[in-house]
Amino acid sequence: MRAALDPATIVLFVLAATLAVVAYLKDPGLPWIGAHNGFSMLWIVLPRLIPAMLLAGLLQVLVPQETVARYFGRESGLRAIVIAALAGVLTPGGPMVSVPFMVALANSGMALPPLVAYMTSWSLFGIQRIIAWEAPLMGWHFVVVRVVSSLVFPVLAGWLIAVFYSD
């Protein structure tokens, strides 16, 4: 588990403080309006975030680490990369679902190449995004051309990690 004040958290605090100062200089009431708007979004995110974190924690205790390490560990190879890429396509929801799931897998022994393939695949081919946004707005022809032209990237990303990076 990471410390609460890791570099990413510090950068976010600095950015928020900087924007609050800019907003204050524009109009002293704007920082409070911005804070209110931001905290109101918390009520949209929190109901999704809590069960996602519970699912991630439950996955860590229910899926034996030996199983994850055997099928997706350091010696798992191309098969694990391909399976992880397929899992990324099938994972529903936004980052509040996929990232805690990925953290649970990493904590259970999944190696970096399949993790990268999973996240790359989820990012490129999230089925819920394709159905809800891309197909209705851009059409199925666009979706098919984009997906077919991108199919190799999750596996390639995982393979490149396996070849050039040792964790």
N, C-alpha and C positions, 0 to 999 in steps of 0.2 A: 504494500500500500504506500502511496506517495504522500509526502508531507503536504499539508494544506497550502503552504505558501511556496509552491514550486514556481519556476520562472514564468510559466504560462499564466498562472494566477496573478503574479505581480504585474505582468504586462497588462492584463485586463483591468486591474485596479488603477494603474497609471493612466490607461486610455480613458477609463470612466471619469477619473478625477480631472483629466485634461479637458474632456468634453463638457464636464460640469462647469469648469471655469469659463470656457468659451461661451456656453449657454448663459451663464451669469452676466458676462460682459455684454451680451446682446440684450438680455432682459433678466433682472434679478429673480423673477418668478419662474423662469424656464427650467432651472434644475429640479425644482419641486414637481413640476408637471412631468418632466422626463422620468424622475424617480417613480412617480405614481404610475405612469404608463408601463415602466419596466416591471414594477412589482405586480401590476395587474396581469402581466403575461405569466408570472409565476403560477397563478391559479390555472392556467392552461397547461403548463409544462408539468407541474407537480403530480397531477393524477396519472400521468403516463410514466413519469420518472420513477415513482415509488414501486409500482409493480415490475418495471424493467429491472431495477436494482435487486428486488427480491428474486426474480427469475434468474438473474446472473448468479446470485449467491447460492440459490438452490441447485443450479447446474453444477456449481463447483463441488457441492457435497454429494450430489446424486450420481454424477458421471465419474466413475473411478479414474483417478489420475493415471493409473497404469494403462487403462484403455486408451485414453487420449494420447498418452506418450507413445504407445505401441503403434497406433494408426496415424498419428499426426506429429510425432516427435521428430527429433533431429535426423533420424535415419529413415524417415517415412517415404521420401522420394516423390516422384512425379505424380503417382496415384493420389497421394494426400493433397497435393496442390490442386489437382483437377476436382477432387471431391469438395475441397474447401471453396473452390470457385463456384461450383454448383450450389453449395449451401448459401453463398452470398447472394445468388440470384433469388433463391427461395425465401430468404429472410424478410419477413414483412416489417413494415414500420420504418420510422426514421432513425436517426442516430441514437435516440434514447433507447432503442431496442438493440440495434446492431452493435454499438460500441460496448455496452455492458456484457453482451453475449461474447464478444471478442475478448474482453478482459477476462471473463470466466474461463474461456478456452486457453488463453495464455497462462493463467494461473494454474490450470490443470495440466500443463505440459505441452501444449501445442507449440511447435517450432515457428520461427519467423516466416519461412517461405509460405506455408499454408495460411498463416495469418494475413500476410500481405495479399495473397491470392483472394482470400475471403473478402477483405475490405475493398480491394480493387473491383472485384466482381459486384459487390453490393453497391458500390458507388456508380458503376457503369450501367448495371442492369437491374436495379431495383424494380421488381415486377409491379409493385403498387404505384410507383411513379410513372411507369410506362402506361399502365392502364388508366390511371386517374388524370394524368397531365399530357404526356407526350402524344399518345394516340389521338385523344380528342382534339388537341390543339394543333398538332403537326400532321396527323394522318398516319395510317399504318405503313404506307410506303416509306415515309421518313424513318419510322421506327425500325422497320426491317433492314433498311440500308445502314442505319447507324449501328444496330446490333450486330449484323453480320460483319461489318467492317471492323468491329471492336472485339470480336469473340476471342481472339488470341491474347489480348492484353492481360487479363488476370493471371492466366497460366504463365505467360512470359514474365510478368512481374515477379511471381513466386519463384520461377526458375532462375531468374537473374539474381534474386536474393540468395538462393541456394548456391549458385556458382561463385558469386563475388563477395558474399558476406558470411562470416562465421560467427555465430553468437555464443 
